[in-house]
């Protein structure tokens, strides 16, 4: 990944990263908004001028004497809708839809390149919420800042300049008001930002728990845990409400203080202007200019506070999203990483240690493990649950980086090549088969994008799932390869999902094949039917097969037995059974205890056609 595609940490840097990609559009908005603020600031001046003209003119000759000035003022007033239309075109068409989706897309692009641990440690719904809300939050915060804060800066600058020409005491009153207004903002806005961050976090937690319930709805239904689940979700809802209350209390106090301040400003400006007029220090036209300016400043202050509260809420929300989106990717390709070149398919794990990053060095799942697999060799990996079998596969796929040692494919350290090329060279079927919520066609072609319908028909036949695919119909009346399979493939049974996953790997036809309990969800009859095609798929490939059902891997070229992150036995099925070690114990249990304590080893079952029941496996 290019370094400059990393959204930076730090709120200002995070905003700036996205804003700079649309800097021309935002600069145009600032120009049009500033022009609109100047026009609005001219209105009190025009009111004062008109009052002055009314006081000094003959009604019968009013338009004759002041017609040119009135036309000029009318032209200036008509500039306002012109600036509004231009600003709306820039914001609503050039910025908003593109800017929001650009933020979401770049955030998603970055998040999907996080390592596997990143997703294991969080709710998918929570991550998705943060990615989706980031675009809206940044766009609203930036555009509201231009609409209110930038507008107010320009307007007040014009107002202060004009009022200074009349009387400096009026400016002093505005300056005092601005000081108190600034203190109010300084106190309230950080509170709003912090509590908005807390609210966004509670929203993410609440959303994550709700989505988690929907994702695992079958577990909820089958375990009859409705009340427990209600408490689990309602706890997040209650915490969200409490956080919302704390935020609203800040808004209530802030608005109450502002109403008092604005009333004081209006009274002060009006009193000072009238007092100066009564002593001859100001004209009626100046009074008619000063009081509307005070009214407009008060009105703008309401807008700023209203928008400012929203701005800081959005900043808080964006800041909450930033902690997930801008988190540095821990497992990057090296700058000079090249694509993996697989010519033979040899695999080597050289003195590998791995313990999921525990700094205390304890709890290692893989300890000083060395294993060589020759090109085209088929190796079965056996061991009790937790022995480190799946971890070994994850290291080979570079879902994690080893802490010590090396993982080599054809002599190339997987850390020296691109992650994409490593995974492109490996066909992988896991026991936890998950399909995308898309069509069967899209799921199959994930293995090879240029596959034809004929290619797909061939592999679904080989995986004995053609009849299933042909009979699929979704709620949009799409059928066959075009039918959608539901989230994680929920519309299919576990065995059907696994057969489609096998077909997908057959279509990919990668030089290295990893089967992690690839047929665990299949009944014996279907497994036996598929086995011949799996054997054909394995031809010429380097194969690693993990299985608890030993009959499915007994005919492998070599079996590797793992325990507590180490290899404790290696050899063929006959050799391992004859040694009487862990493998022999596992084999004896699965074959119903028919192995004699001494004497020649039982002939291995060489395919999935062995008549071992699921109950026997469990025993």
N, C-alpha and C positions, 0 to 999 in steps of 0.2 A: 504494500500500500504506500502510495506517495505520502511523504511526511506532511505536505501542505494540505492533505485531506483530513487531518486530525483537528476537529474542533477543539479550541483551547479551553482550559480551565480558567476561572476568574470571570466574574459576571461581565465586566466591561469588555474583556477580550472575547468572550463568547458572543456577545451582541455584535461587536465590531467585525468579527469573522464573517457573519452573514450580511451585515449592513453594507460592507464594502463591496459585496458582489452586486449590489443594487444602488451604488452611490450616486450614479447619474440621475436615477429616478427620484431619490430622496432630495438631491440638490434642487431639482426642478420644483418639487413640492415646497421646499423652503422658500424659493423665490416667489411662487404664486401666493403662498400664505402670507409672506411679508408684505406683498403688494396689497392683499386684502386688508391686512391690519392697518396699513397707511391710509387706505380709503376710509375705513371705519373711524380712524382717528381724525379724519378731516370733517366728519359729520358734526361734532360739537363746535368746531371752528366755524363751519358754515352757519350753524344755528346762531352763534354770536354775531357773525357778519350780518345775517338777515335782521336780527334784532336791532343792530346798529343802523341799518338802512331804513328800517321801519320808523325808528325814532327821529331820523333826520330828513325824511323824504316827504314830498307831497303825494298823497295817494293817487292823484290823477296822473302824475308823471312818473310813478314808481317804475314801471316796466321800461319806460323810455330811458330813464337815467341808469338803471341797473340791469338792463336786459342782457348785456354781454356777460356780466358776472354770473347771472342766474343760469345762463346757458352753460358756462364753464362748470359751475357746480353740478348741474344736471349730468354733464358728460362724465365728471369724476364719479358721481354716484352710480352711473351705468357701467363703470369699470368693474364694480363689485360682482355682479352676476357673471361677467366674463372671466374673472379670476377663479370664481367658484367652479365654473364648468371646466376650465382647463385643469384645475387641481383635481376635480373628480375623475377626469379622464386618466390622469397620471396614476392616481391612487387605485381606482377601481379596476383599471384595465392593464396598466403597465406593471403595477407593484403587487397588489394584494393577492390575486390567485397564483401568480408565478412565485412570489417571495415565500408565501406560506408553504407551498408544495416543495419548493427548493429546500427549505429548512427540513421538512419532513423526510424528503428523499435522502439528503446528505446525512441526516441523523440516522436513518435506517441503514444506509450503506455502511456507516461506521459501526453501528451496533452489531450488525450481522457478522462482522469480522472479529468480534470478541471471541475469546477462547471458550471452550466448553464449560469451564467452571463458572464463568460469568452467568450463563443461563441456568446452571444448576442451582445457583444461590439466590434466585429471584423468581417472582411470579411472571409468567409470560404476559398476563394481562397488565401488570404494573409497568413492565418495560414498554409495552405497546402504548399505554396511556401517556407515558412521558414523551415518547416519540411524537405522538399525534398532537399533544397539547403544546409542544414547543413552538410549532409554526405559528399558531394563532396568537400565543402569548407574546412572542417577539414582534410580530407584525402590529398587534394592537398597541403595545408599549411604545414602539417607535413612532407610529403615525399619530397616536394621541399626544405624544410629546411635541411633535411638530404643530399639531392643530391647536394646542393650548399653551404650552410653555413658550414655544418660539413665537407664536402669535402675541402672547402677553408681553414678552420682552420688547418686541417692535412697537406695540401699541403704547406701552408705558413710557418708552423712550420718547416717542413723539409727544405724548401728553405732558411729560415733565418739561420738555423743551419749550412747548407753547406756554404752559403756566408760568414758567420762569420769566417769560416776557411781561407777564402781568404783575406778579408779586411773588417774591421768594418765600413768603410765609406759607403760601399755598403748597409750594414744593416741600417745605419743611413738614407740613402735615402729612403729605403723601409718603415722605421718607420715613417718618415715625411709624406710619401704618405698615409700610413695607418691612420695617425691622420686626415688628410683632408678627406679621404674616410669615416672614422667613423663619422665625422661631417656632411658629406653629407647624410649619412644614417640616422643619428639622426634627422636631420631636415626634410628630405623628407618622411621617412617611416611612422611616425605618421600622417603626412598630408594625405598620401595615405590611411592609415587605416581609418581615420575619414571620408574622402570623399568617400571611398568605403562603409562605413557604411551608409552614406547618400544616396549613389547610390542604395544600397540594399534596403533601406527603400522605395525609390521612385519606385524601381522595384516591391516591394511588393504591394504598393498602385496601381500602374498601372495594375499589374496582377489581383489584387482584383477587380478593377473596370471593367476590361474586363470580368472576370469570372462572376461577378454580372450581367453584361449585358446579357450574355449567359443564366444564370440561370433564368432570368426573361424576356426571349425573347418574350413571349406572351404579356406581359405588354408593351414592346417597340413597338411591331407591332400594337397592338390594340389602343394605344393612339397616334399613329403617331407622335412620339417625336424623330424622327431620328436626326434632327439637334441639338436638346438639348442634346441628348445622345452623339452625336459626340463631342460636346464641352466639355462635362463632362469627356470623356475618353481622348480626345486630350490634355486637360489641364494637365493630369497626364503624358502623353507622352512628352509634352514640358518640364515639370519640370524634368523628367528623363534625357532628353537631356542636359538641363542646368547643372545638377549635373555631368553628364558625361564629359562635357567640362571642368569643374573645375578640375576634376581628371586628364584629359589628359594634362592640363597645367603644373601640377606638374611633370608628366613624361617627358615632353619636356625640362623643365629647368634642371631636374636631369641628363638626358642623355647628354645634352650640357656640363654641368660642368664635367661629367666623362670623356668625350673625351679629354678635355683640361688637366685634371689631368693625364690621362694615357700617353698622348703624353709627358708630362713633366717627368714622371717616366722613360719612355724608353730612352729619351735623357739623363737624369741624370745618369742612370745606365751605359749606353753605354759610355758616356763621361768619367765618373770616372774610368771604367774598362780600357779603352784605355789609359787614362792618366797614370794610375798605370803601365800598360804594357810598355809604352814608357820610363818609368824611371827604368824599371827592377823590379818593385814591384810585378807584377803578370805575370804568364805564359800565353802563348797563350791558353792553355787548360782551365785555370781559366776564361779567357775572354769569351771563347766559352761556358762555363757553365753559367756565370753570365747573359749574354744578353738573352739567351733562357729562363732563369728563369724570367727575367723582362717581356718578351713577354707573358709567360704563366700566370704570375700574372695579367697582364693587361687583358688577355683573361678571366681569372676567374672573375675579377672584373665586366666585362660586364655580365657574367652569373649571378653573385650574384645580380647585380642591376636589371636585367631583371626578374630573379626569385624572388628577394626580393620584387619588385613591385607587382608581382602576389601573393606572400605569404601574403603581407599586405592587398591586396585586398580581399583575401580569409579570412584573419583574421577579416577584417571589416564585410564581409558577415556573417561569423560565429557568430561574436559578435551581429549582428542584429538579427540573428536567436535565439541566446541565450536569448534575452529579452523576447521572447515568450515561447520558449521551457523550459527554466529553471525557469519560474515564479512559485513560490511556490503554491501548491494546497491549497486553503483556506478551503475547506470542506473535511477533512480527517476522516476516521474511527478512533475511539479511539484504542490505542494499545491493549486493552483487549476486543475489540468489539467481540461479538459472533453473531451467526446467529439468526435472528428473528424466534421465534417459534409461529406459529399461530395455536391455538387450537379451538378458538371460532370465532374470527374475530371482537371482540369489538374494537371500535375506540373512542378515547377521545381527544379533544383539550381543554387543561386546561389553561385558562387565557393567551391566545396567543397574542403577539404583534409582528408585522412585518412591516417594512417600507423600504425594499430593502437596508438596510445599511446606510440610510441617517443619518449623525452624528448630524444634527441639530434637530433630533427628529420629524421633520415635515413630512407631506405627508404620514402618516401611512396608509397602505391599510388594515391592520387587527389590530383592537384595542380591547384589553381585551376580546377576543372572547373565549367563552367556549361552547363546544358542545359534547354531548355523543350520540353515536350510538350503539345500542345493537347488539349482534351477530345475523346475519341473517336479520336485519332490512333494509328496503329499504327506503332511504331518498332522496327526491328531493330538490335541491338547486336552488333558484329562486332569481332574482334581476336584476336591471338595469345593463347596461354595465359599468364596472369599479367598481362594488360593492365589488369585492374581491372574487368572486366565484372561478375563475381559480387559484388565488393565494392560496386559501385554499387547493385546490387539489395539487398544487406544493409543499406545505409544507408537506402534507401527504406523497407524493412520495419522500420527502427529496431532492428535487431539490434545495431547499434553507433550511437553518437552521433558526428556530425562534430566535428572539432577546430576547424575554421574554416568559416564560411559557413553556409548554410541549405538544408534540404530542405523544400520546400513542396508541399502537396496542396491544391488550390483555395485558394491563398493562405495556408494555415495551416501554420506551422512544426510539424513532427512532434514537436518537443520540447515544444511547448506543449499538446499533446493527450495523451490516454491511449494507452499502447502497445497495449492491447487493441483500441481503436477503429481504430487505424491498420491493424492486421493483419486486423481484421474487414472492412475495406474493400478488401482485396487478395486476389485468388485467385492462389495460387502453386504452380507445379509445378516441382520441381527435377530435375536430372539424377540426383542420388543419392536415388532414391525409397526411402523407408522407411515401412513400415506398422506399425501397432501390433499387438502380439500379442493380438488380439481378433478378433471376428467381422468378416466383410465388411461386415455391416450397420453395426457401430459405426465401422468405418473410413470408410465412405461418409458417415455422418451427422455425422462430425467437421466436415464442410463446412456442414451445416445440421441442427440437432438435431430440428427439427419435420418433417423430410422423411417422406413416406409411402412405402410399398412401391412404389406406382405411380411416384413420383418417382425412386426408385432404379432401377427397371426401365428407365425412360426413359433415364437417363444411362449405364447400363451398355450399353444397346443402342447409344447414340451413340458410346461409347468402344470398341465392338466387343469387349467382354469378357463379354457375357451368357452365351455358351456356356461360358466358363471358370468363371464363378460357378456356373452350374447344375450343373456336373460336380464341384464341390468336395465332399469328404467328409473330416472330420477324425477323429482317433482316438476321439472320443466319439460318433461316428456322427452328428454334426451336418452338415447339408448346405446347399448354396446360400448364401443371405445369412447364415445362422446358423453356417456353418463358420468355424473359426478359421484364420488364415493363418500362424501361427508367428511367432517372434521376428523383427522387422523384415520380415515377409512372406516368410520363407525358403522356405515351401512353394510359392511361386509363382516363375515365371521373372522375369527382369528386365523383359522386355516386358510381362508380365501385371501386375506391380506398377505399372509406369508407366501402363498403361491404367486401372487402378483409381484411381491418383492423378489422372489426367485426369478421370475420372468424378466424383471427389470435388470437384474444382474446378468442374466443370460444375454440380453440385448446389448449391454455394455461391453461384454466380452473382453474384460481387462486381463492383462498377463498375470496378475496376482489375484488370487481368490481367497477371501476370508469368510468362513461360515461359522457364525456364533449361534449355536443351537438353531440352525437354519430350518430344521424340520420339526421343531418342538411342538408346534401347534397343529401338526398334521396327524390324522389317524394312520394306522399302520398300512391300510390298503392304499391310500393316496401316496403315502411316503414311498411305498414299494414301487408304485407306478412312476413316480418322479425320479427315483434313484438312478435308473438307467440313464436318463437324460442328464442328471447331475454328474454321473461318472463320465459321460461324453463331454460335458462342459469342463471337467477337470483336466482333460487330456491336453498335455503341452503347457499346463499352467503350474505355477507354484501355489500350493494350497495349504492353508492353515484352517483346520476344522476343530471347533470346540463343541463338545457334546457331553451331557451327563448320561445319555442313553448310549452306552458303550458299543452296542451292536452296530450303530450307524457309522462308527469310525474304526472298527476292528480290522478292516482290510486296508487301512492306510499303510504307506510305506514305513512309517515310523510313528511311534506313540511317545509323547512326552508327558510325564506325570509331574504336576506341580503341587506344592504344599507350602503354605506360608511364604509365598513369594520366591520360592527356590525350585529348581528342577531336582527332583529326588530320584527319578527313574527315567530311563530311555530304552527303547527297543521295540521289537515287533510284538504283536499280540501274544504269540506263543511264548516268546522269551519272557515277557513280563508276567504272564500267568504262571510260568514255571518257577519264577523267583519267589513267589509267595509274598510279595510286598503289598503296598497300598493298592496298586492296580488290581492284583489278584483278589484282594478283599472286596473291592468295588464290583468286580466282575462276578464274584461268587454271589453277592447279595442280589444283583440284578438278574442273574440266571436262576434264581430260586433256590440257591444253596445246593445245586447239583454237582458242584465241583468236589472231587474227592480231596482229602487232606494231603494225600501223596499220590504218586503215580503220574502217568503222562497227562499233560494239559489237554483240556477239551479243545476240539477244533474251533477256531474263531468263526463267528458269523460274519460273512463278508459283505453283507448289504443290509438295507433296511427291511428285507423280507423276513428277517427273523421274527418269530412269533412271540415277541415280548409284549405283554400287555402294559398299559399305562399304570395299572395297579402295581405290577411288579417293579416298574421303574421307581415308583414312589417308595416302595419298600426298600 
